[in-house]
Amino acid sequence: MTEYLSFEKAIEALDQSAAALRRTGERPDEAAQLEERSKRQLAFLYSKLTPWQRAMVARHPARPHFNHYVAGLFDDFMPLGGDRAFADDQAVLGGLARFQAKRVVVMGHMKGDDTASRLRHNFGMAKPEGYRKAIRLMDLADKFGLPVITLVDTPGAFPGMDAEERGQAEAIARSTERCLSLGVPMIAIIAGEGGSGGAVALAAANRVLMLEHSIYSVISPEGCASILWRSASRAADAAEAMKITAAELLSLGVIDRIVYEPAGGAHRDHDLTIKRVGVAIAAELSAIAGLSAGDLKAERRRKYLEIGR
């Protein structure tokens, strides 16, 4: 069953009316008309979402998560766990796999699909050991010449005291540094929320792709509003001011490609979303496959130095 967002009430009413008619078996023509009307209104609504509405879509619990992309795009996935220092952080998953018959390292944030798994994966908020696991996987990719593909979906790194005591800021910085120093191609996909340094630590790539209704920002809209206006209730204003949407970030040079979502968002059609992400990854990998390690590093450095100029 679809979980409707607050701005989708009209769509929900149409769908419920159509479903009621389908259950009774009465007036099938009227039910079909309601369903068609719902589709048209949904497409129109999603063509003009505000930044805050896009943030709500990016956070939808039914969006495809890391496990869905791995199942849909990668073969022979072999998960590798642990940072070889403290623990195996379940907020960041990764391992060896094949993408269209090519060996790669794939990793990303995992939010979870239900209450139990969300708690197990800490809602995608990694601790230092998660970023040190990512560094270990990138070291492995560099050693064996394997492209790195990352799927970013996190509200931010975990802000708890235990994470700070174990060097959260240092781990994020070193993970970001390792992204930039890789001698192999790296593709990052902002699949949902790209929150703060916790996202950048897995996204400082040669190519950054972003789903149409994802968001990518230095702080959450609520956090920004709390700082600027002393009230999280102005999150919508903050989202507007921060330029967090895919179209805005593409124009600023922060990302390189938008992957367009099915009508009504990725949560309404996992298969089509994952297929489109796969096509985009393949195209970007092909574009940089022939570059040497030095060229890849130089291109990555140039890309990030030019942002904001």
Secondary structure as UniProt FT lines:
FT   HELIX           6..8
FT   HELIX           9..24
FT   HELIX           28..46
FT   TURN            47..48
FT   HELIX           51..58
FT   TURN            61..62
FT   HELIX           66..73
FT   STRAND          74..79
FT   TURN            90..91
FT   STRAND          92..99
FT   TURN            100..101
FT   STRAND          102..109
FT   HELIX           115..120
FT   HELIX           122..124
FT   HELIX           128..144
FT   STRAND          148..154
FT   HELIX           161..165
FT   TURN            166..167
FT   HELIX           168..181
FT   STRAND          186..195
FT   HELIX           196..200
FT   TURN            201..203
FT   STRAND          207..211
FT   TURN            212..213
FT   STRAND          215..217
FT   HELIX           221..228
FT   HELIX           232..234
FT   HELIX           235..242
FT   HELIX           246..252
FT   STRAND          257..259
FT   TURN            263..264
FT   HELIX           266..268
FT   HELIX           270..288
FT   TURN            289..290
FT   HELIX           293..306
FT   TURN            307..308
//
